[in-house]
Amino acid sequence: MGIPVYIFTGLLEGGKTTFMKEVLSDPNFTETEKTLIVQLEEGIEEFDDDFLKKCNCSLVAFDEIEDVTIAALKKAVSDNKADRVMIELNGMWDLSEFVDECMPANWELYQVVAAINGSTFELYSANLGQRMFEHITNADLIVFNRCTQKDKDYLHSRNIRAMNPRATIFLDDVDGNSEDYRDNMVMPFDIEADEIDISDEDFGLWYVDASSSPEKYEGKTVKFKSHVFISDKLPKGLIFTGRHGMVCCADDIAYLGFICETGDKFSQIKSKEWYNITAKIHIEELEIYKGAGPVLTLLDIEKATPPKDEIVYFN
């Protein structure tokens, strides 16, 4: 039987320890299971002995990544008779490398949580943009804590969801009150229209909304301008429809799009060309989406001129 593993990421003083303690203090989470806390970064907040005893936890700490080996982690679980593991990852370590090189084979990664200090996010993004971007894109759950209203406004202006549409995102204020990031997302197009017309400027917002809440678009017809890609990785008749977007910084331009079924129109489509696409959406579970996502069925296609700005921006 596999060992469930929860990894908490984020830069120093981002609130990882505090959030872990909140989770462990919930009786519904703790129940009768014993938790091993693997601490790979020590901040101001600590796991004291009284807390560990109360929450049925044990703690093992490592200072250097060279000491974190598969053998050492297997021994820690065995010595402490742990049923599951919670890892406080050093914010400067690479998550993928840790999972691939350090985690024992019988450890099952259940969830990655990013804890981020909302009041320092802008500063850290400017100085450690790539590392911050990785924390956001790798997470299943993202919690921005200690947010003022100004911080929340800034986080919405950055459109964090574009960086990771599949993640659940919360904004917590200084009193611990929590707000779903989606609550203040207002769509500039009519989702109830017979044909949802997505302007060039609004493609990014639509992509984020359709990725994070695909069920809203089941059976809907959409029209938008797309830079089409035909890939050898897809069966004949399927294409990628979307745009390139700058989701974090100039070094992180990525293709943002969905799979489209072209039917008998495939022969008239050329890769890396611009088209006006009209398509009907249905939802499918696909590996490329890492879950359920929109799949488009092409209704109409015509050549188009590129938009004034070919790159989608989110801030």
Secondary structure, DSSP 4 states (H G I P E B T S, - for coil): -PEEEEEEE-STTSSHHHHHHHHHT-HHHHTT--EEEEES---SS---HHHHHHTTEEEEE-SSGGG--HHHHHHHHHHHT-SEEEEE--TTS-HHHHHHHHS-TTEEEEEEEEEEETTTHHHHHHHSHHHHHHHHHH-SEEEEEEE-HHHHHHHHHTTGGGG-TTSEEEEEETT--EEEGGGG---SS-TTSSSEE--GGGHHHHHHHHHH-GGGGTT-EEEEEEE-B--TTS-TTEEEEEEEEESSSTT-EEEEEEEEE-GGGGGG--TT-EEEEEEEEEEEEEGGGTEEEEEEEEEEEEE-PPPSS-EEE--
